[in-house]
């Protein structure tokens, strides 16, 4: 049995990697909102925080009523209870990766979790 999974993300509006990579500790999605588009709903989570990596374009997030400008290279962490919605700029698409993990679950990281 191999100890890894590999997949390719095709161009599209949204690709969820949970099933494709058999993820057991996180949910990861690759997203692209066309210019002028938005996620069509406001949402929050019961227990998962989300980490967003903007990989292209520009837009904004509205979190608990506050507007946050987004551009390529930005990273954003959102607490579970925060109400959020994402919008692409009128003249640019917004490409981002969303990583969803259970808040407070990280017990070790980087060198503290490595076995050398």
Backbone bond lengths (Angstrom), bond angles and torsions (degrees), N, CA, C in turn:
res aa  C-N    CA-C-N  psi(-1)  N-CA   C-N-CA  omega(-1)  CA-C   N-CA-C  phi
1 X - - - 1.447 - - 1.528 108.87 -
2 X 1.314 117.06 131.65 1.460 120.46 -179.56 1.533 110.50 -81.33
3 X 1.303 115.24 154.54 1.457 122.42 -177.33 1.526 112.70 -102.42
4 X 1.317 118.08 30.11 1.466 121.07 177.98 1.518 109.88 -156.98
5 X 1.303 115.67 162.93 1.464 123.49 172.05 1.516 107.26 -133.94
6 X 1.326 116.79 146.58 1.457 122.37 179.37 1.514 108.35 -133.27
7 X 1.327 116.28 142.43 1.454 121.35 175.23 1.515 108.71 -145.31
8 X 1.299 116.47 167.35 1.461 122.01 176.25 1.519 107.68 -117.75
9 X 1.332 115.79 135.50 1.454 120.96 177.77 1.519 107.86 -95.61
10 X 1.313 115.93 119.18 1.462 121.77 177.88 1.520 108.97 -85.58
11 X 1.328 116.47 160.21 1.465 120.91 175.29 1.519 108.63 -59.97
12 X 1.307 116.25 139.22 1.448 119.84 178.51 1.509 110.53 169.12
13 X 1.304 115.59 177.35 1.453 120.90 -176.62 1.523 112.10 -70.36
14 X 1.342 118.42 -42.49 1.462 120.80 -176.27 1.526 109.53 -157.23
15 X 1.316 115.93 133.70 1.455 121.90 173.59 1.519 107.77 -128.34
16 X 1.326 116.89 120.68 1.465 121.38 175.55 1.517 108.31 -94.28
17 X 1.324 116.49 133.97 1.455 121.13 -174.04 1.530 113.65 -101.14
18 X 1.326 118.41 -1.81 1.465 121.50 -177.32 1.528 112.11 -52.74
19 X 1.314 116.78 -56.42 1.465 120.22 -177.91 1.517 112.33 -76.17
20 X 1.340 117.54 -37.48 1.466 121.12 -177.12 1.530 112.16 -62.91
21 X 1.352 116.62 -34.58 1.465 120.48 -178.01 1.529 112.82 -109.16
22 X 1.336 117.17 4.40 1.465 122.12 -178.89 1.529 111.67 54.19
23 X 1.323 115.62 48.21 1.459 121.49 -178.13 1.526 110.70 -67.94
24 X 1.326 116.52 141.46 1.468 120.96 -178.83 1.527 112.84 -122.01
25 X 1.318 118.85 -8.49 1.456 120.22 -177.31 1.509 114.10 -132.21
26 X 1.324 117.28 1.75 1.464 120.43 -177.63 1.521 108.76 -158.93
27 X 1.318 115.49 160.13 1.456 122.54 168.96 1.513 106.29 -116.25
28 X 1.305 118.03 132.38 1.457 122.78 -179.61 1.524 107.97 -128.84
29 X 1.328 115.76 134.46 1.462 119.55 175.38 1.520 108.83 -134.33
30 X 1.329 115.18 148.97 1.463 123.05 175.26 1.521 105.44 -110.40
31 X 1.341 116.23 126.75 1.455 121.49 -170.08 1.519 111.81 -128.99
32 X 1.336 116.28 147.22 1.456 121.48 174.54 1.519 108.74 -141.17
33 X 1.327 115.88 115.91 1.466 121.44 174.45 1.522 107.87 -98.27
34 X 1.323 118.56 125.52 1.467 120.03 176.78 1.525 111.05 -64.18
35 X 1.313 116.53 158.30 1.468 121.49 177.88 1.523 109.88 -49.70
36 X 1.334 115.65 131.79 1.452 121.72 178.21 1.516 115.67 81.46
37 X 1.321 118.14 -4.06 1.472 121.66 -177.92 1.523 110.95 -94.16
38 X 1.337 115.40 167.44 1.465 120.50 176.12 1.518 109.43 -144.45
39 X 1.321 115.96 162.93 1.455 120.61 168.41 1.531 104.89 -66.22
40 X 1.326 119.07 127.54 1.469 120.47 -168.64 1.532 115.50 -78.58
41 X 1.312 117.88 16.30 1.459 120.23 179.75 1.525 110.45 -153.30
42 X 1.318 115.67 155.05 1.467 123.19 171.35 1.524 105.62 -94.46
43 X 1.341 116.91 138.82 1.462 117.91 179.25 1.517 111.80 -146.42
44 X 1.314 114.73 164.17 1.461 123.73 171.85 1.527 105.55 -138.58
45 X 1.326 116.56 -176.81 1.462 120.33 179.34 1.513 110.61 -130.76
46 X 1.325 116.07 159.53 1.463 121.53 177.64 1.522 110.79 -75.96
47 X 1.348 117.20 -45.01 1.459 119.51 -175.15 1.532 115.01 -141.90
48 X 1.322 118.10 -6.15 1.461 120.17 -175.55 1.525 112.45 -99.42
49 X 1.353 115.40 130.42 1.455 119.66 168.85 1.526 106.86 -85.97
50 X 1.340 115.42 158.34 1.458 120.05 177.82 1.522 109.61 -123.15
51 X 1.323 115.27 141.77 1.455 122.90 175.25 1.519 105.95 -117.21
52 X 1.326 116.25 125.19 1.458 122.25 -179.18 1.525 109.28 -110.91
53 X 1.327 116.67 132.46 1.463 123.37 174.48 1.522 107.11 -117.05
54 X 1.321 117.58 114.37 1.460 121.19 179.63 1.532 107.10 -82.71
55 X 1.334 116.36 116.95 1.463 120.67 -175.04 1.525 112.73 -106.85
56 X 1.330 116.94 -3.99 1.458 119.27 177.45 1.512 111.75 -174.07
57 X 1.321 114.96 152.99 1.455 120.40 174.98 1.511 113.60 76.95
58 X 1.335 114.77 -152.99 1.465 121.02 -176.69 1.518 109.38 -158.01
59 X 1.311 114.93 161.51 1.452 121.05 178.54 1.508 110.04 173.18
60 X 1.332 115.08 -149.17 1.457 119.48 178.84 1.517 109.46 -153.39
61 X 1.329 114.13 158.66 1.457 122.11 169.46 1.516 106.31 -115.54
62 X 1.320 116.82 143.23 1.456 121.55 170.85 1.519 105.42 -112.46
63 X 1.342 115.33 114.13 1.459 121.59 -176.82 1.518 107.84 -121.06
64 X 1.323 115.59 118.24 1.471 121.90 -177.42 1.529 110.83 49.76
65 X 1.330 116.81 38.77 1.455 122.45 177.07 1.517 115.40 86.40
66 X 1.325 118.13 -7.03 1.469 121.82 179.86 1.523 109.91 -95.64
67 X 1.335 117.43 131.50 1.456 122.21 177.69 1.522 110.45 -87.43
68 X 1.336 116.19 129.48 1.462 122.44 178.96 1.523 107.57 -122.43
69 X 1.330 117.21 117.90 1.466 121.71 178.20 1.524 109.23 -67.36
70 X 1.332 116.25 142.14 1.457 121.94 179.89 1.521 110.19 -128.83
71 X 1.334 115.78 139.40 1.462 122.39 176.51 1.523 108.27 -146.19
72 X 1.322 115.82 162.02 1.460 121.37 179.78 1.517 110.35 -49.88
73 X 1.316 115.62 133.24 1.459 121.95 -179.48 1.514 113.51 99.44
74 X 1.331 118.16 -15.06 1.466 121.31 179.51 1.522 110.93 -76.37
75 X 1.337 114.85 146.13 1.460 123.28 172.43 1.519 107.01 -124.29
76 X 1.331 116.83 143.88 1.456 122.03 -175.85 1.520 108.59 -144.08
77 X 1.345 116.22 130.74 1.469 121.06 173.42 1.512 108.01 -109.49
78 X 1.342 116.58 135.58 1.456 121.55 -178.75 1.527 108.80 -125.37
79 X 1.332 116.19 126.44 1.468 122.11 178.52 1.525 110.90 -64.18
80 X 1.334 117.75 154.49 1.460 120.26 -177.23 1.529 114.50 -53.16
81 X 1.313 118.41 -47.82 1.469 121.79 -172.43 1.524 114.02 -74.62
82 X 1.317 117.93 -15.03 1.465 120.36 -177.09 1.528 110.30 -65.97
83 X 1.316 116.12 135.89 1.467 121.50 175.75 1.527 108.16 -85.52
84 X 1.331 117.37 127.64 1.468 121.64 -172.33 1.524 112.29 -135.36
85 X 1.330 113.87 151.86 1.460 122.10 173.65 1.526 107.45 -154.02
86 X 1.331 117.40 144.84 1.461 122.46 -175.87 1.523 111.41 -118.27
87 X 1.345 115.13 143.85 1.456 122.94 -176.39 1.529 109.42 -134.48
88 X 1.330 116.88 135.80 1.468 120.86 170.80 1.522 107.90 -81.75
89 X 1.322 116.38 152.84 1.460 120.85 175.40 1.528 108.99 -63.88
90 X 1.319 116.34 158.10 1.465 120.30 179.60 1.526 112.20 -61.71
91 X 1.347 116.99 -29.54 1.463 120.99 -175.04 1.529 114.07 -114.12
92 X 1.332 117.67 11.28 1.471 120.00 -178.75 1.522 110.37 -152.05
93 X 1.320 115.85 144.34 1.460 118.99 173.21 1.525 109.03 -72.82
94 X 1.322 116.52 166.14 1.463 122.17 176.14 1.517 107.32 -124.68
95 X 1.344 116.45 114.10 1.460 122.41 178.08 1.521 108.21 -107.90
96 X 1.338 116.05 129.66 1.457 118.89 -179.19 1.524 111.12 -151.91
97 X 1.315 113.97 157.19 1.458 122.48 173.05 1.518 106.48 -107.39
98 X 1.315 116.66 134.84 1.460 121.81 176.17 1.523 108.40 -114.90
99 X 1.337 116.40 125.57 1.459 122.94 177.38 1.517 107.00 -113.58
100 X 1.320 116.50 121.61 1.460 121.89 -176.78 1.523 108.48 -113.68
101 X 1.343 116.01 124.57 1.463 121.45 -179.38 1.524 109.66 -139.41
102 X 1.319 116.97 156.37 1.461 120.94 178.88 1.523 109.08 -67.88
103 X 1.321 116.36 124.06 1.464 121.52 179.65 1.526 110.08 -58.73
104 X 1.329 116.23 135.71 1.460 121.82 176.54 1.514 115.21 77.92
105 X 1.333 118.50 8.28 1.466 120.33 -174.99 1.532 114.23 -90.84
106 X 1.315 118.41 -10.63 1.462 120.82 -175.89 1.524 110.00 -75.33
107 X 1.330 116.15 115.75 1.455 120.89 -178.54 1.512 112.74 -101.32
108 X 1.305 117.49 -27.14 1.458 122.14 178.30 1.501 108.08 -150.97
109 X 1.314 117.35 153.57 1.466 120.16 -179.70 1.512 109.14 -152.84
110 X 1.311 116.12 163.25 1.453 126.08 179.04 1.532 109.67 45.55
111 X 1.308 119.46 -125.97 1.462 121.64 -174.22 1.525 112.96 -68.63
112 X 1.337 117.85 -24.40 1.468 120.13 179.85 1.529 111.30 -68.26
113 X 1.337 117.87 -21.42 1.456 121.54 -178.44 1.538 112.02 -107.14
114 X 1.306 117.74 -4.78 1.470 121.09 -177.40 1.527 111.00 -81.06
115 X 1.328 114.73 147.37 1.454 121.77 173.24 1.525 106.24 -114.46
116 X 1.320 116.68 115.35 1.466 121.39 -176.94 1.510 110.07 -113.52
